[in-house]
Amino acid sequence: MIRRFREVEGRYIEKILGQERLAFAHSDTNDFYDLIEWSKSGGYQGSIILFFDFASGNVYKPFAKKRNVVYSDPVYAGGFYYFLQGDYDEKRITLYRYIPEKLMEKVTELSTEEVNLYNLRIIGEPVHVISQEERFECYYPEKISIPMESNEHVVFMEDGRIYFEAWLEEGWDEEKECATEQYRNYYKIIIRDYEGNRLSEEVGNFYQAADGTWWMA
């Protein structure tokens, strides 16, 4: 049997990890950094974020489309759905806490001038607003700024610790531009405190299961 949502527009939807009720979709780009590039050519038409309810078949649109506004991917944490709204005209990034038909609450507001829009996103649980490029930056709920290597990215934060994944490659012949018989690529998990001190390091790669739990492979 094929079921249909109440609005069918051919969108690609994605499940929100950690819960079974909702999936989401974007109407267009969700990269906040694109707003800077779009501003150089007259601005951006704007996008919307949609939530698809598997229980009722309803489709929820928290905000109408607005020029120069984009949204992050949502996360589920502590019984709520969280997402970021970036408004280039107003020069602000807003974190919202949301439950369809029950709650729409502004959690915090950040100026676009105080955040790095590149790789700006939410990680949880608990919810943190971060960006990562040459440095890892956390803007909410606390301010953290530590350097990071080009092969690293942050996966999640928990109990005063920041969990990085680092991609490594061994056995590549630079001269011949090919893999040798000893070629290997893999990840390491590096744990740092909020001051950037390395607490531990081990081979492993994180995977988040549908119920929100983290597994190391």
N, C-alpha and C positions, 0 to 999 in steps of 0.2 A: 504494500500500500504506500502510495506517495502522498504525503501531507504538504499543504501549502501554507506559508505565512500569509497574513492578511494583505500584505503588500509584496508583490513579486516583480522585481525590476532587474533580475539577472545579475545581482551583485554576488561577489565572492565573500562568504562570511567565515569567520574564524571563532573557534570556541575560546572562552575566557577560562583559563586554568583555575582549578580550585573549587569549582562549582559546576552544577549541571543545568542551571536554568537558562543562561543567556549566552548568545554569541554576538559578534559585532562585525561591522563593516565600515569602511571609509568611502566617501563618494569620490575622493581624489587623494592628493598627496597628504602625507602626515609627517613630513620632515619640516621642522620649524626653521631650519637653516634656509630652506627654499624661499622663505618669505623675503630674505635679504636679496636673493637673486631676482625674484619677481619684482621687487620694488625698483630695480634698475630698468625695468621695461614697462613701467606703468602700473604695476600692482597685480594682484592675483584675485581670481573670481571668488575664491573662498570654497570651503568644503564643509561637509557635515559628518557627524558620527551617528551611526544607527545601532540599536540594540534589538536583537531578535530573540523572542521569548518562546522556548520550546514547549512550555506548559500551556500557554494560551494561544500561540500563533501570532500574537501581536508584534508589531514593529514600533519601536519607540525612537523618537528623534528629540533629544533634550533641547537642542537649539536650532533655530532656523538658519539657513545659509546666510553668511555675511561676508562681504568683501574683505580680503586680507586676514581671514581667520582660518586656522587649522587646528586639528586635534591629534593628541597622542593615542597610541593603543591603550585600552583600559586594562586595569588589573583588579583582581578581587582580593580583598584583605579584611579580616575581622567582620565579615558579614556585609560589607559595602563594596560598591564598584567605584573606582577612582579613575579619573582621566584629566588630562591637561588640555586647556584651551589657550591657544596663542593668538593674540590680537595685535597685529603689526601696527595698525593705526593708533591704538591706545598704548602701545609699547608695554604690554603686560602679558605675563603668563599666569593663568589661574588654575589652581588645583581644585577640582570638584569631587565631592562625595555624593553618590547617587544610588537610589533604588527606584526603579520605574514606578510611577504613580504614587510614590510615597515620600520620597526625599530628594531634594536637590539643594546641596549646601556648599557654599564656598568655604574651603578649608584655609587656603592662604593665597596670596597674590604676590608675584615677583615682577620686578621691572625687567624688560628685555635687555636693559643696559647693565644689569648686575648678574646676568647668567650667560653662559656660553650656549648658543642655540644648537651647536653641532652635537648630535647624539643626545639631545635632551630627552629624558624619559622618566618614567616612574618605575621603581623596583619596590618590592615588598615581600614579606610582611615582617615588621611594620612598614608602612609606606614611606619612601624617601624619594625626593625629587633630585635627580643627578644629571650630570653630563660627563662625558669622557672623551678626551682627545689626547693632548700631550700631558694633561693632568686630569686626575679624577677630582671632580667637584661635586659636593653635596650642598644643596641650598635649603632643604627642608627635611626634617625638623631641626637639624643642627647644621652649622657651617663647617665643612671639611674641605681641605684642599691639599692633595698630595700628588707627587709626580708618579707617572706610570710609564712603562715601556711600550713601544709601538706594537708589540705582539700580545699585549694584555688587554683584557676588558673585565669589567666588574659584573658579576652575576647576581649577587645579593648581599645584604648586610644583616647581621644578626648578633645581638648580645655584645655590642661594642667591637665587632670584627667585620672586616670587609673581605669578601671572597672574590679573588681574581682568577680568571682562567688565562693561561699563557700558552700560545700555540708554538710548538717547536718542530724543527725539521733537521734531520741528520742524514748524512750520506748522499748529498746532492753534489754532483760534479759540475762546478761552475764553468770550467773550461769547455766541457762537452755539452753543457746545458741539458743534462739528463740525470736520472736516478741511477745510483750504483746498486750493487746487490745488497749493500748494507743500508739502503734507504729506509727511513722511518719517519713518520710524522705523528705527533701525539700532543696531548695537552698536559699541563701541570696545573694543580690547584695551589695558589699562593694565598695565604691568609695574613692580612696586616691589621694592625690596630689603627685607630683614628689619627694617630700621629705619623703613620706610614711605616712603622717598625714591622719588619717581617717576623711573624710568629711561627709559621710553619710552611712547608712546601712538600708536595708529593705528586706523583704521577696520577692523573685522573681527569675525568671530564664530567661536568654536571649535566644532568637531565632532569627536567621538571615534569613529573607525571601529571595526569589529568586531574588528580585530586589535590594538586598543589605541592605534594611532597617532593623533596629533592633526592635524587639518586646519584651516586658516583660510579662511573663506568671506567 
